[in-house]
Amino acid sequence: IICAPEGGPCVAGIGCCAGLRCSGAKLGLAGSCQ
């Protein structure tokens, strides 16, 4: 599994690298890792 770096796409807290959290994700829309 490849993780997303800061600023990368994510969905509901899934997909970010360690230490990052998903910001701005809404139902059906991807957020960005912060």
Steps between C-alpha positions, in 0.01 A plus 500: 500500500638838401431790734437858398748774605401840636260661256420166341147365451322300768151386589352512851826454686630222275803525274728744681856419604580466869467824693257656253125527524235545234376858487203634308354163399124505452254232402595385153789746472868450567688719745871572534754365748618756755 
